[in-house]
């Protein structure tokens, strides 16, 4: 019998498998996807938000625990478990040496990756390189890996893991880590979660999936129906406004359009609907998908002028370009009169101070709703550009409730040998909102914890959590 069964193939699953194997357990990892699509949503990531009290190689200045926590508290609106959040934050300060030992390399952020040189460590080669490095290391250490192995049921005995089922195949193990992702690829479940709006639309029908097509939420649903304690709102997710021309699945990071804070965002009626300059883009980019999802037809249009060019990472697909505002409205299919009126009203409301996109500057609007509180400059310099955007779901926040040992709970009691990491439990920390790189911080921290705990449970050792001990020693 295998000691530790890991279900999933992304960052959290791989961290769990590596930690369990390093602890001396035999490990089998089951990845639902074929080998060429392995890695879950992690293959589309590019960085890790890291706490640090002083400059560290690719990280400049300092990003202390309290600032990290306040950033997370702000974007979640308080919908977070502080104890678990701080555990992930502290773990982010000490995980990179371990990551390097498994072949992960880091690099400074590329030009145009706004406001993250101090807070986020970027993976050289992106998420695909990270998961490939972890798979190579896992296989070298003797972790067994199976692809095309979607688990559809878990056999339980009073909260204890007994076996996993792949159709008629039964796989026993002494302990198990669930890291099989959320339900973002399950259109029917998304439809149920978002329901029907006042216009009679089903918003989820217009969503694009930024990540893997294999995260159907089968195990998440199974565990909730089996009595596992759940946490989170099924309609909450990492939801970005992405290029409307993106593919239905696996568009990844390259579908991002990062110019929203440099211009205005309009809906299908050519009207503004939210403050584009509310806060730094890495703290606000993941609210725009939800905002667009609440607009008619679930579509929005980011409008900029020539002054914004060169101040953000260029999108992969060029936007509509025109020398006049009426011509741009025509290209985007928006009502010309309303479009021009909206832009002119915004321009008239701009109170331009000292423009600086690297700080919360004093360029703002007055006498217009919604306000634009920073980086407000008139859109008056040709050529003008427009990008059609739709909601892009990265991962969902509904998950399984855990404690500091990453244990799955049943009726408030932690399982002795069943653990969970990654998207399947991220809702403990992310009730809503997002800040760039925190998903990888959660997955790395709780993946490592879950692997350590699963190995201890399988091998009959006292429960130890070296991550927490490291953090206690350094705090």
DOROMAR-816247 format. One line per 8 residues: number of its first residue (from 1); their letters; for each residue x negated, y negated, z of C-alpha. Coordinates in nm, 3 decimals. Each point is the difference from the previous one (the first is absolute). Layout:
residues N
NUM	A	X:Y:Z | ...
This chain:
residues 475
1	XXXXXXXX	0.000:0.000:0.000 | -0.123:-0.350:-0.086 | -0.065:-0.234:0.296 | 0.123:-0.331:-0.144 | 0.238:-0.047:-0.289 | 0.000:-0.350:-0.153 | 0.294:-0.087:-0.223 | -0.081:-0.287:-0.235
9	XXXXXXXX	-0.290:-0.117:-0.212 | -0.044:-0.372:0.064 | -0.227:-0.196:0.230 | 0.170:0.099:0.327 | 0.014:0.369:-0.093 | -0.364:0.004:-0.106 | -0.113:-0.179:0.316 | 0.192:0.260:0.204
17	XXXXXXXX	-0.148:0.292:-0.194 | -0.355:-0.133:0.035 | 0.033:-0.067:0.373 | 0.154:0.341:0.068 | -0.275:0.174:-0.197 | -0.271:-0.200:0.177 | 0.153:0.114:0.328 | -0.054:0.363:-0.103
25	XXXXXXXX	0.348:0.095:-0.120 | 0.075:0.183:-0.321 | 0.211:-0.229:-0.221 | 0.234:0.045:-0.294 | 0.124:-0.312:-0.180 | 0.312:0.018:-0.218 | 0.037:-0.270:-0.266 | 0.333:-0.019:-0.183
33	XXXXXXXX	-0.153:-0.165:-0.306 | -0.218:0.164:-0.264 | -0.371:-0.062:0.037 | -0.007:-0.283:-0.254 | 0.262:-0.196:0.201 | -0.134:0.085:0.347 | -0.035:-0.266:0.266 | 0.355:-0.128:0.042
41	XXXXXXXX	0.030:-0.376:0.021 | -0.355:-0.024:0.134 | -0.136:0.034:-0.353 | 0.151:-0.343:-0.073 | -0.141:-0.181:0.304 | -0.311:-0.215:0.008 | -0.079:-0.113:0.356 | 0.024:0.047:0.374
49	XXXXXXXX	0.083:-0.281:0.244 | -0.275:0.012:0.263 | -0.035:-0.149:0.344 | -0.356:-0.127:0.060 | -0.151:-0.237:0.256 | -0.295:-0.104:-0.217 | -0.100:0.017:-0.367 | -0.038:0.357:-0.131
57	XXXXXXXX	-0.157:0.072:-0.342 | 0.295:-0.076:-0.237 | 0.202:-0.182:0.269 | -0.074:-0.364:0.078 | 0.044:-0.193:0.327 | 0.219:0.176:0.260 | 0.353:0.137:0.013 | 0.066:0.080:0.367
65	XXXXXXXX	0.267:0.229:0.136 | 0.230:-0.274:0.121 | 0.007:-0.180:-0.336 | 0.067:0.328:-0.180 | 0.281:0.076:0.244 | 0.154:-0.346:-0.039 | -0.010:0.036:-0.380 | 0.179:0.334:0.027
73	XXXXXXXX	0.248:-0.133:0.255 | 0.087:-0.290:-0.230 | 0.065:0.203:-0.315 | 0.202:0.266:0.186 | 0.205:-0.254:0.193 | -0.074:0.199:0.315 | 0.129:0.328:-0.145 | -0.310:0.195:0.100
81	XXXXXXXX	-0.122:0.218:0.287 | -0.281:-0.208:0.147 | -0.178:0.295:0.164 | -0.016:0.196:-0.326 | -0.077:-0.308:-0.205 | -0.293:-0.093:0.218 | -0.122:0.359:-0.016 | -0.015:-0.025:-0.381
89	XXXXXXXX	-0.158:-0.347:0.019 | -0.278:0.115:0.232 | -0.060:0.312:-0.206 | -0.052:-0.216:-0.309 | -0.312:-0.147:0.163 | -0.182:0.331:0.029 | 0.116:0.220:-0.287 | -0.217:-0.122:-0.286
97	XXXXXXXX	-0.318:0.180:0.102 | 0.203:0.323:0.011 | 0.150:-0.084:-0.339 | -0.347:-0.056:-0.144 | -0.112:0.337:0.135 | 0.265:0.153:-0.226 | -0.111:-0.186:-0.310 | 0.206:-0.320:0.009
105	XXXXXXXX	-0.183:-0.315:-0.109 | 0.100:-0.362:0.055 | -0.045:-0.321:-0.196 | 0.081:-0.369:0.047 | 0.338:-0.109:-0.140 | 0.014:-0.104:-0.363 | 0.038:-0.365:-0.089 | 0.367:-0.093:0.013
113	XXXXXXXX	0.091:0.246:0.278 | 0.133:-0.281:0.216 | -0.066:-0.049:0.372 | -0.123:0.353:0.078 | -0.382:-0.022:0.002 | 0.015:-0.039:0.378 | 0.266:0.257:0.079 | -0.017:0.284:-0.253
121	XXXXXXXX	-0.269:0.247:-0.104 | 0.039:0.102:-0.367 | -0.070:0.353:-0.125 | -0.253:0.018:-0.279 | 0.193:0.159:-0.285 | 0.333:-0.056:0.177 | 0.230:0.255:0.155 | -0.064:0.263:-0.267
129	XXXXXXXX	-0.369:0.004:0.091 | 0.091:0.023:0.368 | 0.228:0.302:-0.034 | -0.243:0.172:-0.238 | -0.280:-0.049:0.254 | 0.216:0.144:0.278 | 0.102:0.301:-0.210 | -0.364:0.070:-0.088
137	XXXXXXXX	-0.101:-0.023:0.364 | 0.292:0.216:0.117 | -0.077:0.274:-0.251 | -0.372:-0.011:0.089 | 0.093:0.048:0.368 | 0.218:0.301:-0.081 | 0.348:-0.155:0.002 | 0.225:0.207:-0.225
145	XXXXXXXX	0.201:-0.211:-0.245 | 0.306:0.107:-0.197 | 0.163:-0.215:-0.267 | 0.353:0.022:-0.139 | 0.105:0.110:0.348 | 0.310:-0.200:0.104 | 0.118:0.107:0.345 | 0.379:-0.008:0.024
153	XXXXXXXX	0.065:0.132:0.352 | -0.163:0.024:0.342 | 0.066:0.289:0.235 | 0.029:-0.117:0.360 | 0.044:0.162:0.340 | 0.114:-0.242:0.272 | -0.206:-0.282:-0.143 | -0.303:0.212:-0.081
161	XXXXXXXX	-0.126:0.050:-0.352 | 0.013:0.362:-0.119 | -0.029:-0.001:-0.379 | 0.045:-0.203:-0.317 | 0.196:0.120:-0.301 | -0.073:-0.058:-0.369 | 0.311:0.152:-0.148 | -0.010:0.365:0.106
169	XXXXXXXX	-0.365:-0.016:0.110 | -0.057:-0.023:0.375 | -0.325:-0.147:0.140 | -0.072:0.037:0.371 | -0.247:-0.213:0.193 | -0.086:-0.069:0.362 | 0.066:-0.371:-0.044 | 0.110:-0.237:-0.273
177	XXXXXXXX	-0.041:-0.360:-0.114 | 0.278:-0.154:-0.210 | -0.132:-0.269:-0.234 | 0.222:0.043:-0.305 | 0.104:-0.362:-0.053 | 0.329:-0.186:0.004 | 0.301:0.022:-0.233 | -0.077:-0.285:-0.238
185	XXXXXXXX	0.015:0.224:-0.309 | 0.343:0.135:0.092 | 0.236:-0.227:-0.194 | 0.312:0.155:0.153 | -0.126:-0.065:0.354 | -0.105:-0.356:-0.090 | 0.347:-0.057:-0.144 | 0.158:0.128:0.322
193	XXXXXXXX	-0.230:-0.218:0.214 | 0.061:-0.322:-0.193 | 0.365:0.059:-0.086 | 0.206:-0.221:-0.229 | -0.017:-0.379:0.013 | 0.274:-0.262:-0.023 | -0.038:-0.017:-0.378 | 0.072:0.371:-0.031
201	XXXXXXXX	-0.362:0.081:-0.086 | -0.204:0.283:0.146 | -0.329:-0.187:0.057 | -0.210:0.316:0.021 | 0.085:0.082:-0.361 | -0.231:-0.284:-0.106 | -0.293:0.091:0.226 | -0.334:0.108:-0.139
209	XXXXXXXX	-0.222:0.238:0.198 | -0.353:-0.135:0.034 | -0.137:0.331:0.127 | 0.027:0.373:-0.045 | 0.305:0.171:-0.145 | -0.049:0.289:0.244 | 0.113:-0.176:0.321 | 0.358:0.122:0.002
217	XXXXXXXX	0.037:0.005:0.379 | 0.092:0.369:0.006 | -0.186:0.074:0.325 | 0.102:-0.328:0.161 | 0.365:0.077:-0.060 | -0.046:0.361:0.111 | -0.165:-0.104:0.328 | 0.265:-0.261:0.082
225	XXXXXXXX	0.277:0.252:-0.067 | -0.188:0.254:0.213 | 0.019:-0.235:0.299 | -0.330:-0.188:-0.012 | 0.023:-0.351:0.142 | 0.007:-0.262:-0.277 | -0.094:-0.366:-0.003 | 0.052:-0.281:-0.248
233	XXXXXXXX	0.250:-0.147:-0.242 | 0.029:0.203:-0.325 | 0.037:-0.320:-0.203 | -0.330:-0.144:0.127 | -0.314:0.066:-0.199 | -0.320:-0.137:-0.142 | 0.180:-0.167:-0.288 | -0.189:-0.228:-0.237
241	XXXXXXXX	0.124:-0.212:-0.288 | -0.189:0.155:-0.291 | -0.016:-0.049:-0.375 | 0.339:0.098:-0.142 | -0.179:0.183:-0.281 | -0.170:0.239:0.242 | 0.059:0.376:-0.042 | 0.260:0.170:0.215
249	XXXXXXXX	-0.270:0.184:0.200 | -0.369:-0.039:0.080 | -0.046:-0.359:-0.118 | -0.208:-0.057:0.310 | -0.192:-0.313:0.086 | -0.035:-0.119:-0.360 | 0.372:-0.085:-0.020 | -0.037:-0.273:0.264
257	XXXXXXXX	0.052:-0.361:-0.108 | -0.173:-0.222:0.256 | 0.091:-0.351:-0.115 | 0.329:-0.036:0.194 | -0.145:-0.233:0.263 | -0.150:-0.225:-0.270 | 0.329:-0.081:-0.172 | 0.371:0.059:0.044
265	XXXXXXXX	0.212:0.316:-0.006 | 0.336:-0.011:-0.179 | 0.283:0.250:-0.016 | 0.207:0.099:-0.305 | 0.200:-0.320:0.043 | -0.321:-0.206:-0.027 | 0.028:-0.106:0.366 | -0.260:0.015:0.278
273	XXXXXXXX	0.089:0.220:0.298 | -0.289:0.010:0.252 | -0.307:-0.191:0.122 | -0.283:0.103:-0.231 | -0.263:-0.159:0.227 | 0.111:0.135:0.335 | -0.333:0.164:0.089 | -0.311:0.152:-0.152
281	XXXXXXXX	0.077:0.239:-0.284 | -0.140:0.318:0.166 | 0.247:-0.057:0.285 | 0.295:-0.073:-0.228 | -0.042:0.190:-0.327 | 0.189:0.300:0.138 | 0.315:-0.197:0.087 | 0.064:-0.109:-0.357
289	XXXXXXXX	0.121:0.336:-0.123 | 0.278:-0.002:0.257 | 0.081:-0.363:-0.077 | 0.029:0.074:-0.372 | 0.206:0.311:0.078 | 0.258:-0.229:0.161 | 0.028:-0.221:-0.313 | 0.240:0.052:-0.293
297	XXXXXXXX	-0.116:0.283:-0.221 | -0.297:0.062:0.231 | -0.233:-0.214:-0.211 | -0.205:-0.314:0.064 | -0.228:-0.226:-0.203 | -0.329:-0.145:0.124 | -0.069:-0.332:-0.173 | -0.341:-0.173:0.001
305	XXXXXXXX	-0.183:-0.258:-0.209 | -0.359:-0.034:-0.123 | -0.121:-0.132:0.337 | 0.055:0.343:0.160 | -0.203:0.195:-0.257 | -0.323:0.138:0.146 | 0.121:-0.020:0.360 | 0.141:0.354:0.020
313	XXXXXXXX	-0.086:0.347:-0.127 | 0.122:0.005:-0.362 | 0.285:0.246:-0.058 | -0.066:0.295:-0.230 | 0.284:-0.104:-0.232 | 0.002:-0.360:-0.128 | 0.309:-0.200:0.087 | 0.222:-0.211:-0.220
321	XXXXXXXX	-0.185:-0.315:-0.109 | 0.142:-0.325:-0.135 | -0.100:-0.362:-0.050 | 0.333:-0.135:0.130 | 0.238:0.099:0.278 | 0.301:0.046:-0.232 | -0.207:0.231:-0.218 | -0.105:0.206:0.305
329	XXXXXXXX	0.364:0.029:0.113 | 0.091:0.128:-0.347 | -0.276:0.263:0.007 | 0.113:0.122:0.343 | 0.366:0.011:-0.097 | 0.102:-0.256:0.265 | 0.248:-0.282:-0.038 | -0.205:-0.290:-0.135
337	XXXXXXXX	0.189:-0.285:0.167 | 0.002:0.161:0.345 | -0.363:0.105:-0.032 | -0.119:-0.350:-0.086 | 0.220:-0.156:0.268 | -0.137:0.237:0.268 | -0.363:-0.070:-0.093 | 0.055:-0.376:-0.017
345	XXXXXXXX	0.170:-0.002:0.341 | -0.287:0.197:0.147 | -0.259:-0.229:-0.161 | 0.175:-0.308:0.140 | 0.000:0.153:0.350 | -0.375:0.075:0.003 | -0.205:-0.204:0.249 | -0.351:0.074:-0.118
353	XXXXXXXX	-0.274:-0.032:0.259 | -0.336:0.174:-0.015 | 0.056:0.321:-0.194 | -0.200:0.296:0.134 | 0.128:0.351:-0.059 | -0.250:0.144:0.250 | 0.176:-0.171:0.294 | 0.354:-0.088:0.102
361	XXXXXXXX	-0.025:-0.339:-0.167 | 0.219:-0.312:0.022 | 0.150:0.024:-0.351 | 0.372:0.044:0.066 | 0.347:-0.096:-0.115 | 0.250:-0.236:0.159 | 0.376:-0.021:-0.041 | 0.049:0.326:-0.185
369	XXXXXXXX	0.123:0.344:0.104 | -0.165:0.235:0.019 | -0.308:-0.196:0.098 | -0.348:0.093:-0.116 | -0.217:-0.054:0.305 | -0.351:0.035:-0.148 | -0.174:-0.019:-0.339 | 0.288:-0.198:-0.154
377	XXXXXXXX	-0.113:-0.174:-0.317 | 0.214:-0.115:-0.292 | 0.028:0.242:-0.291 | -0.086:-0.258:-0.263 | -0.315:0.106:-0.185 | 0.030:0.206:-0.318 | -0.029:0.279:-0.084 | 0.267:0.145:0.226
385	XXXXXXXX	0.022:0.369:0.094 | 0.278:0.227:0.121 | 0.001:0.357:0.132 | 0.315:0.211:0.036 | -0.015:0.199:0.326 | 0.195:0.292:0.147 | -0.008:0.170:0.340 | -0.282:0.253:0.019
393	XXXXXXXX	0.028:0.250:0.287 | -0.334:0.123:0.134 | 0.115:0.195:0.305 | 0.300:0.018:0.230 | -0.003:-0.069:0.375 | 0.252:0.254:0.128 | -0.209:0.260:0.181 | -0.050:0.230:0.296
401	XXXXXXXX	-0.053:-0.140:0.349 | -0.342:0.068:0.151 | -0.212:-0.068:0.306 | -0.370:-0.087:0.023 | -0.085:0.364:-0.079 | 0.196:-0.009:-0.330 | 0.233:0.273:0.129 | 0.343:0.049:-0.158
409	XXXXXXXX	0.276:-0.049:0.258 | 0.319:0.197:0.052 | 0.249:-0.152:0.244 | -0.272:-0.226:0.136 | -0.242:0.286:0.065 | -0.325:0.035:-0.198 | -0.065:0.322:-0.188 | -0.298:0.200:0.120
417	XXXXXXXX	-0.126:0.088:-0.347 | 0.174:-0.216:-0.262 | -0.145:-0.338:-0.089 | 0.069:-0.269:-0.260 | -0.202:-0.272:-0.171 | 0.016:-0.253:-0.282 | 0.320:-0.118:-0.162 | 0.205:0.259:0.188
425	XXXXXXXX	-0.062:-0.193:0.324 | -0.106:-0.350:-0.112 | 0.339:-0.138:0.106 | -0.118:0.023:0.362 | -0.232:-0.291:-0.081 | 0.176:-0.154:-0.302 | 0.365:-0.071:0.076 | 0.002:-0.247:-0.288
433	XXXXXXXX	-0.245:-0.217:-0.188 | -0.362:0.071:-0.086 | -0.346:-0.149:-0.006 | -0.257:0.117:-0.251 | -0.199:0.310:0.097 | 0.191:0.091:0.317 | 0.156:0.313:-0.155 | -0.344:0.151:-0.051
441	XXXXXXXX	-0.095:-0.100:0.354 | 0.304:0.186:0.138 | -0.058:0.303:-0.221 | -0.368:0.023:0.085 | 0.050:-0.042:0.374 | 0.291:0.239:0.042 | -0.133:0.246:-0.256 | -0.317:0.033:0.205
449	XXXXXXXX	0.195:0.023:0.325 | 0.239:0.262:-0.141 | -0.286:0.214:-0.132 | -0.182:-0.012:0.332 | 0.315:0.089:0.194 | 0.101:0.277:-0.239 | -0.343:0.162:0.031 | 0.016:-0.019:0.380
457	XXXXXXXX	0.348:0.155:0.000 | -0.104:0.278:-0.237 | -0.322:0.087:0.182 | 0.148:-0.020:0.349 | -0.223:-0.285:0.105 | 0.090:-0.283:0.238 | 0.163:-0.288:-0.179 | -0.265:-0.256:-0.082
465	XXXXXXXX	0.019:-0.308:-0.209 | -0.349:-0.120:-0.076 | 0.134:-0.296:-0.194 | 0.178:-0.132:0.307 | -0.304:0.074:0.216 | -0.220:-0.195:-0.244 | 0.241:-0.291:0.006 | 0.028:0.003:0.380
473	XXX	-0.377:-0.006:0.027 | -0.030:-0.299:-0.234 | 0.299:-0.200:0.127
